[in-house]
Amino acid sequence: MNWQIQVPIPEYSFDLSHSDKVFSVGSCFAHHMANRLLHYKFSCTSNPYGTLFHPIPLLQNLTNALKGSQTDEELFLEREDASFHYSCHSAIWADSKEGLKNKLQDLQFSVAKDIKESKLLILTFGTAFLYQLASSEKAVANCHKQPKSTFTKGLSSPTEIQAAFQSFYVELKKQNPHIQILLTVSPVRHIRDGVHQNNVSKSSLILACEAIKNAFTDVHYFPSYEIVLDELRDYRFYEMDRVHPNEEARTYVWEKFSKALLSKEASDVNKGLDKLFSSINHRAFREESEAHQSFLKKTLDLALRLNEEVDLESEIKELKKRLQ
């Protein structure tokens, strides 16, 4: 008997090898998937602006980076003796406005450089509820614990999200015409908006992704939201808040992602890395024993072979220290 619905994974027109660069940005789920890529020694830029949930301010940031636009002066704010900017998460801050301005300029330069060099851009959208400054109607990516009266809140339509993506896409393709784009909707539920409102929000994101994907041959969709909601239909796959997918769920999605998007050569390297990391993490009762020293030598040989494919210099250095 079949106890589970299997979400179909598209066949993609490209795959990833360890020599390819990836840029992953958006919700915290984007960060988790990027961490998997980094764990397996891929070159991956992960959420340089911090965690951002709404596609419009996210896409505006990326567009401004590619255009080399000046930092918006109206979006600076001071809180608790620190400077923040409404375009970024509160993890991006400085002791002064001038210091933060310099940091943001460097950040935007780095973002533009990384996007231009990437083969794949992963955009993970979290919510369609957009906050805007009440004084200017400018979109904000993070409210930085400011009073509710500072903002207006509204649900972005799929058409509005498409328009923001279109502006970004035009600029992106001028500077990196060969990049592929992978859209995904975060399975993290925003229940502070209410269960029904969260469903409305996710629906708007899914409709926007579908329209965008259908409009461009180099834009694709990965069903992370559908995998968690339809294949893992049990709260045991969530953290204690029953909102965030737990490690087991994230591993499950990663396995689907890697099977669909990694080249056979990359998958083979990852299998070797799994064996290597497991061996490195093994701690013997007596490190100096002949048997364990022989085990470490074999582990070092494996690391040296894999080092021809990916950078394992730090692991090799550690293993050499443990050999006596």
Residue pairs with C-beta under 8 A, 6 or more apart in sequence:
4 231
5 230
5 231
6 231
7 223
7 226
7 227
7 230
7 231
8 223
9 222
9 223
9 256
9 259
9 260
10 220
10 221
10 222
10 260
11 260
12 220
12 260
12 261
13 180
13 220
14 119
14 120
14 180
15 261
15 262
15 263
15 266
16 22
16 42
16 119
16 120
16 261
16 262
16 263
16 266
17 262
17 263
17 265
17 266
18 40
18 41
18 42
18 43
18 266
18 269
18 309
18 310
20 42
20 43
20 118
20 119
20 120
21 43
21 44
21 45
21 114
21 117
21 118
21 119
21 120
22 34
22 37
22 42
22 43
22 44
22 45
22 118
22 119
22 120
22 121
22 122
23 44
23 45
23 114
23 115
23 118
23 120
23 121
23 122
24 30
24 31
24 33
24 34
24 37
24 44
24 45
24 46
24 47
24 121
24 122
24 124
25 45
25 46
25 47
25 48
25 49
25 52
25 58
25 62
25 121
25 122
25 123
25 124
26 47
26 51
26 52
26 53
26 55
26 58
26 122
26 123
26 124
26 125
26 126
26 186
27 51
27 52
27 53
27 124
27 125
27 126
27 186
27 188
28 51
28 126
28 186
28 188
28 244
29 124
29 126
29 184
29 186
29 187
29 188
29 224
29 245
29 250
30 46
30 47
30 122
30 123
30 124
30 184
30 186
31 46
31 47
31 51
32 250
33 122
33 124
33 224
33 250
33 253
33 254
33 257
34 44
34 45
34 46
34 47
34 122
35 46
36 250
36 254
36 257
36 258
37 44
38 44
38 46
40 269
40 270
40 273
40 310
41 273
41 310
41 311
41 312
45 111
45 114
45 118
47 89
48 107
48 110
48 111
48 114
49 58
49 61
49 87
49 88
49 89
49 92
49 107
49 111
49 141
50 88
50 89
50 90
50 91
50 92
50 142
51 89
51 91
52 58
52 61
52 88
52 89
52 126
52 141
52 142
53 125
53 126
53 127
53 141
53 186
53 190
54 125
54 126
54 127
54 128
54 129
54 130
54 131
54 139
54 141
54 156
55 123
55 125
55 128
55 156
55 161
55 164
55 165
55 205
55 208
56 130
56 139
56 156
56 160
56 161
56 164
57 87
57 130
57 139
57 140
57 141
58 123
58 125
58 141
59 123
59 164
59 165
59 167
59 168
60 87
60 139
60 164
60 168
61 87
61 88
61 108
61 111
61 141
62 111
62 115
62 168
62 172
63 69
63 167
63 168
63 171
64 108
65 108
65 109
65 111
65 112
65 115
66 112
66 115
66 168
66 171
66 172
66 174
66 175
67 171
68 108
68 109
68 112
69 108
71 85
71 101
71 104
71 105
71 108
72 85
72 87
72 138
74 133
74 136
74 138
75 85
75 86
75 87
75 133
75 138
75 140
76 83
76 84
76 85
76 86
76 97
76 100
76 101
77 83
77 84
77 85
77 86
77 144
77 146
78 84
78 97
79 144
79 145
79 146
81 95
82 93
82 94
82 95
83 93
83 94
83 95
83 96
83 97
83 99
83 100
84 90
84 92
84 93
84 100
84 142
84 144
85 92
85 100
85 104
86 133
86 138
86 140
86 141
86 142
86 143
86 144
87 104
87 140
87 141
88 104
88 141
88 142
89 141
89 142
90 142
90 144
90 145
92 100
92 103
92 104
92 107
93 100
94 100
94 102
94 103
112 175
115 121
115 172
115 175
115 176
115 179
116 175
116 176
117 176
118 176
118 179
119 178
119 179
119 180
120 179
120 180
120 181
120 182
120 261
121 172
121 179
121 180
121 181
121 182
122 182
122 184
123 181
123 182
123 183
123 184
124 184
124 185
124 186
124 224
125 161
125 183
125 184
125 185
125 186
125 205
125 208
125 209
126 185
126 186
126 188
126 190
126 205
127 190
127 193
127 198
127 201
127 202
127 205
128 155
128 156
128 161
128 200
128 201
128 202
128 204
128 205
128 208
129 153
129 154
129 155
129 156
129 190
129 193
129 197
129 201
130 139
130 153
130 154
130 155
130 156
131 139
131 140
131 143
131 151
131 152
131 153
132 138
132 139
132 140
132 151
132 152
132 153
132 154
133 140
133 150
133 151
134 149
134 150
134 151
134 152
137 152
140 151
143 150
143 151
155 200
155 201
155 204
156 204
157 204
158 204
158 207
158 208
158 211
161 204
161 205
161 208
161 212
162 208
162 211
162 212
162 215
165 208
165 212
169 181
169 216
169 219
172 179
172 181
173 179
179 218
180 218
180 219
180 220
181 216
181 218
181 219
181 220
182 220
182 221
182 222
182 261
183 209
183 212
183 213
183 219
183 220
183 221
183 222
184 209
184 221
184 222
184 223
184 224
184 225
185 202
185 205
185 206
185 209
185 224
185 225
186 224
186 225
187 224
187 225
187 227
187 228
187 229
187 245
187 249
187 253
188 243
188 244
188 245
189 195
189 198
189 202
189 243
190 198
190 201
190 243
191 198
191 243
193 201
202 225
206 225
209 221
210 221
212 219
213 219
213 220
213 221
222 257
222 260
222 261
224 253
224 257
227 252
227 253
227 256
228 237
228 245
228 249
228 253
231 252
232 245
232 249
232 252
235 242
236 248
237 245
237 246
237 248
237 249
237 252
238 244
238 245
238 246
238 249
239 245
239 246
245 253
258 267
258 270
259 267
262 270
269 306
269 309
269 310
272 302
272 305
272 306
273 306
273 310
275 302
276 299
276 302
276 303
276 306
276 312
276 315
279 295
279 298
279 299
279 302
280 299
280 315
280 318
280 319
282 295
284 291
284 292
284 295
286 292
287 293
287 322
287 324
288 324
293 323
293 324
296 319
296 322
296 323
297 323
299 319
300 316
300 319
300 320
300 323
303 312
303 315
303 316
303 319
304 316
306 312
307 313
307 316
